[in-house]
Amino acid sequence: MKEYLYERPIVERILHGFRSDKKLLQIITGPRQVGKTTAAMQIADKWNGPVINATADSPLPPGPERIRSQYVTDSLIETVLAKDVLPLQTVAKPALLRNLFMLAVAHPAQILSYNKMLGQLQDAGNTTTLAHYVRLLESAFLISGLELFRQGISAKRGSSPKLISWNNSLINAIYGQPFEKTRQDYSRWGRLIENAVGAHLLNHLVGDLLFCFLLAKRGAGG
């Protein structure tokens, strides 16, 4: 719990309201720069129940896409990572695991080298750590990095993987745009379709002694 130099009386009053039998909506109002945000953070810090913190300090209220993205990130993604992924084994850098997941979702069906990932992630360590975390996300059925496969040549773990999200809804919820705008962006629309195909294959290969690789054609791009 954080230590604060000063705590306004409203903090305890709202916490008391949370604990009362009457479940009422608690609202803090007042002019700017009087400590409303600080009081809200103090309440969140002391409250033992779930907390979702979203900022909407802009001239216009956030649209439904932003609200949905915030909800998915805070209530779904964080829950999955915290309860389904991190308990699988000791993770030295949980923040890096989260950032890697968000990076993969931001690049659906794209070939991304581990060295390029290192350049986009803070405190990423080395490529071995990233490859391990990709496999960890795959074990939780979230993200897979399809390895390169050429006829007559075995897949190589060090090759640049094609990142596939196991569920397109995660991509659309976190980084999605309105359907009409996405449909007009042919490059992104194609990536979403390609990711959907990859996700379909991955979801239907579970339990079978099969592996999904990236097939490389001569002269074909990523």
C-alpha positions in Angstrom: 0.0 0.0 0.0 1.3 3.4 -0.9 2.1 6.0 1.8 0.5 9.4 1.3 1.4 12.6 3.1 -2.2 13.7 3.4 -5.5 11.8 3.2 -8.8 13.7 2.8 -11.8 12.7 5.0 -13.8 11.8 1.8 -11.6 8.7 1.4 -12.9 7.0 4.5 -16.5 8.2 3.8 -16.5 6.6 0.4 -14.9 3.4 1.7 -17.5 3.3 4.4 -20.2 3.6 1.6 -18.6 0.7 -0.3 -18.8 -1.5 2.8 -22.4 -0.6 3.7 -25.4 -2.8 2.8 -26.8 -0.2 0.5 -24.8 -0.4 -2.8 -24.9 3.1 -4.1 -22.9 4.8 -6.8 -20.2 7.0 -5.1 -19.2 10.1 -7.1 -16.5 12.6 -6.3 -17.2 16.1 -7.9 -15.5 19.4 -7.6 -13.3 22.0 -9.4 -10.1 21.1 -11.1 -6.8 20.6 -9.2 -8.3 20.1 -5.8 -7.2 16.5 -5.3 -10.1 14.4 -6.7 -7.8 12.1 -8.6 -5.5 11.6 -5.6 -8.5 10.8 -3.4 -9.7 8.3 -5.9 -6.3 6.6 -6.1 -6.2 6.4 -2.3 -9.6 4.8 -2.3 -8.5 2.3 -4.9 -5.3 1.6 -2.9 -7.3 0.8 0.3 -10.2 -1.1 -1.3 -9.8 -4.9 -1.2 -12.1 -5.5 -4.1 -11.5 -5.3 -7.8 -10.5 -1.9 -9.3 -10.6 -0.6 -12.9 -8.9 2.7 -13.5 -9.6 4.5 -16.7 -8.8 8.1 -17.6 -11.2 10.2 -19.8 -9.7 13.6 -19.3 -10.4 14.9 -22.8 -12.8 17.5 -24.4 -14.9 14.7 -25.7 -15.9 11.5 -23.9 -14.2 8.3 -25.1 -15.9 6.4 -27.8 -17.2 2.8 -27.3 -14.1 1.3 -28.9 -11.8 2.9 -26.3 -14.1 1.9 -23.4 -14.3 -1.7 -24.7 -10.5 -1.8 -25.1 -9.9 -0.5 -21.6 -12.4 -3.1 -20.2 -10.8 -6.0 -22.1 -7.3 -5.0 -21.1 -8.1 -4.5 -17.4 -10.7 -7.2 -16.6 -9.9 -9.9 -19.1 -6.3 -9.8 -20.3 -4.8 -9.0 -16.9 -6.9 -11.7 -15.3 -5.8 -14.3 -17.9 -2.1 -13.4 -17.6 -2.2 -13.2 -13.8 -4.1 -16.4 -13.2 -3.5 -18.6 -16.2 0.0 -17.7 -17.5 2.1 -16.5 -14.6 1.3 -19.5 -12.3 2.5 -22.0 -15.0 6.1 -21.3 -14.0 8.3 -18.7 -12.5 8.4 -15.6 -14.8 11.3 -13.3 -14.0 9.9 -10.3 -15.9 6.0 -10.4 -15.8 5.9 -6.8 -17.2 7.8 -8.0 -20.2 5.4 -10.9 -20.7 2.5 -8.5 -20.7 4.2 -6.1 -23.1 5.1 -9.0 -25.4 1.5 -10.1 -25.5 0.3 -6.6 -26.4 3.0 -6.3 -29.1 1.9 -9.6 -30.7 -1.8 -8.5 -30.6 -0.7 -5.2 -32.3 1.0 -7.1 -35.2 -1.5 -9.9 -36.2 -0.2 -12.4 -38.7 3.0 -10.5 -39.2 6.5 -11.9 -39.3 8.5 -10.2 -36.6 12.1 -11.1 -35.8 13.1 -11.4 -32.2 15.7 -8.7 -32.7 13.0 -6.3 -33.9 11.0 -7.2 -30.8 14.0 -6.4 -28.7 14.0 -2.9 -30.2 10.3 -2.3 -29.4 10.2 -3.7 -25.8 11.8 -2.2 -22.7 14.0 -4.4 -20.5 13.6 -7.3 -23.0 16.8 -9.1 -22.1 17.7 -11.3 -25.0 16.1 -13.2 -27.9 16.1 -16.4 -25.9 13.9 -14.9 -23.2 11.5 -13.6 -25.8 11.3 -16.9 -27.6 10.6 -18.6 -24.2 7.8 -16.1 -23.4 6.2 -16.6 -26.8 6.1 -20.4 -26.1 4.6 -19.6 -22.6 1.9 -17.5 -24.2 1.2 -20.3 -26.6 0.8 -22.8 -23.7 -2.0 -20.6 -22.5 -3.6 -20.5 -25.9 -3.1 -16.8 -26.4 -0.3 -16.2 -28.9 1.7 -18.5 -31.2 4.8 -17.7 -33.1 4.7 -19.9 -36.2 8.2 -21.0 -37.2 9.5 -21.1 -40.7 9.4 -24.3 -42.6 10.8 -25.1 -46.0 10.5 -28.3 -47.9 13.3 -30.6 -46.9 14.5 -28.2 -44.1 13.4 -28.5 -40.5 11.8 -25.6 -38.8 14.4 -23.5 -36.9 13.6 -22.0 -33.5 15.7 -19.0 -34.2 13.7 -18.0 -37.3 11.5 -14.9 -37.3 8.0 -16.1 -36.2 4.7 -15.1 -37.6 2.7 -14.0 -34.7 -0.8 -15.4 -34.5 -3.4 -14.5 -31.9 -5.6 -17.4 -31.0 -8.7 -15.2 -31.0 -9.4 -12.3 -33.3 -11.7 -10.7 -30.8 -8.7 -9.8 -28.6 -7.1 -7.9 -31.6 -10.3 -6.0 -32.4 -11.1 -5.2 -28.7 -7.6 -3.9 -27.9 -6.5 -2.2 -31.1 -9.6 -2.4 -33.2 -11.2 0.4 -35.1 -14.8 0.8 -36.3 -15.7 -1.9 -38.8 -16.1 0.5 -41.7 -12.7 2.0 -41.2 -11.0 -1.4 -40.8 -12.7 -2.7 -43.9 -11.2 0.2 -45.9 -7.7 -0.5 -44.7 -6.9 -3.3 -47.0 -3.6 -4.2 -45.4 -5.0 -4.5 -41.9 -8.1 -6.3 -43.2 -5.9 -8.8 -44.9 -3.9 -9.3 -41.7 -7.1 -9.9 -39.7 -8.3 -12.5 -42.2 -4.9 -14.2 -42.3 -4.9 -14.2 -38.5 -8.4 -15.7 -38.4 -7.3 -18.5 -40.6 -4.2 -19.2 -38.5 -6.3 -19.1 -35.3 -8.8 -21.5 -36.8 -6.0 -24.0 -37.6 -4.4 -23.6 -34.1 -7.7 -24.1 -32.3 -8.5 -27.2 -34.2 -5.0 -28.7 -33.8 -5.2 -28.8 -30.0 -4.9 -32.4 -28.8 -3.5 -33.7 -32.1 0.1 -34.7 -32.7 0.4 -32.0 -35.3 2.4 -28.8 -35.5 1.5 -25.6 -37.4 4.4 -24.0 -39.2 4.8 -21.1 -41.5 5.1 -22.4 -45.1 7.6 -20.3 -47.1 7.2 -20.0 -50.9 10.1 -18.9 -53.1 9.8 -15.2 -53.6 6.8 -14.9 -51.2 6.8 -12.1 -48.6 5.8 -12.3 -44.9 
